[in-house]
């Protein structure tokens, strides 16, 4: 028995030492939090005094999901103190460079007991459906709200995980209809609150006489699973980009998705090939600029089924939606897909003439205006932020935010 206890103790010690070495040398598998937390200092300080927690359980490559919400969260902080809790110290370090909000890392499940028990927290916000969220979702005396990191017609937008939250703050009526139709046993009318998209703005474009038309190509990533594979980069990207850069009257900005290539090496290779084409032709690859800046400088967007397409609607400018081969055709039977020009594999070599036609004729402008209202709600500058802050005010005050009524607009045509 003594020998068994000694061996078990040695095994535990080896696991601890091995875990530290894995963390120190960055050998963790992709997507696994490093679990290097601030637990001791957090517990010593006692319960949280902030009224709002923003929880981020993902690793650094996904920080872009939270980053887009930081301006709105900082505005919320002015009324109700906000703290960002992460599951990964590397994510926390990255987030601290982006915001003045307090950021801390919780590595132990039990630490939440010490932080939440007797705390001032009334609202917890989530920007994704990471499995780590369940460490906080077990607390029933605070209100849990899903924000996600964009609205789109991807199948992941109707995840059954939405049922884990008390409310889902959505951009517009499209999200309510989508959840109502495609998520069983989910009362979208009671649990969805339309707040708009604070990130989506008109981004006025002033092109000087003689200046080339600017084409923004912003494909999505390959997706975490086959059912969510909407990316055009592998099959359309190189031909599309070659066609655009070959036209002297067009300027291309290529904005790759931050997660491109994390699951499939061939997407990473396609990304490298497209970057080489773009830079060799003297055009631009955008990886560090805010997407709002790229929007403001573009005359037309070419992108995949994604949240980028929806946010672009606020600009009022032409949109071309890709149709990669093998994509589930139901993704192209949504209201947005029916209201814009589409570009399939056979069209990639003609991409230059297609985008020119969309800018010069813009025959679908009225349809896009209707889609902007349907997907994004009120796009008046500042309106979405006001709606978001008001909904948070209600939750912090202990009042359920006003639900919306599913009125059936576009429901007959809404297919995923």
Buried (B, 14 or more C-beta within 10 A) or exposed (E): EEEEEEEEEEEEEEEEEEBEEBBEEEEBEEBEBBBBBBBEEBBEEEBBEBBBBBBBBBBBBBBBBBBBBBEBBEBBBEEBBBBBBBBBBBBBBBBBEEBEBBBBBBBBEEBBEBBBEEBEBBBBBBBBBBEBBEBBBEBEEBBBBBBBBBBBBBBBBBBEBBBBBBBBBBBBBBBBBBBBBBBEEBEBBEBBBBBBBBBBBBBEBEEEEEEBBBBBBBBBBBBEEEEBBBBBBBBBBBBBBBBBBEBEEBBBBBBBBBBBBBBBEEBBEBBEBBBEBBEEBEBBBBEEEEBBEBBBBBBBBBBBBBBBBBBBBBBBBBBBBBBBEEBBEEBBBBBBBBBBBBBBBEBBBBBBEBBBBBBEEBEBEEBBBBBBBBBBBBBEEEBBBBBBBEBBBBBBEEEBBEBBEBEEBBBEEBBB
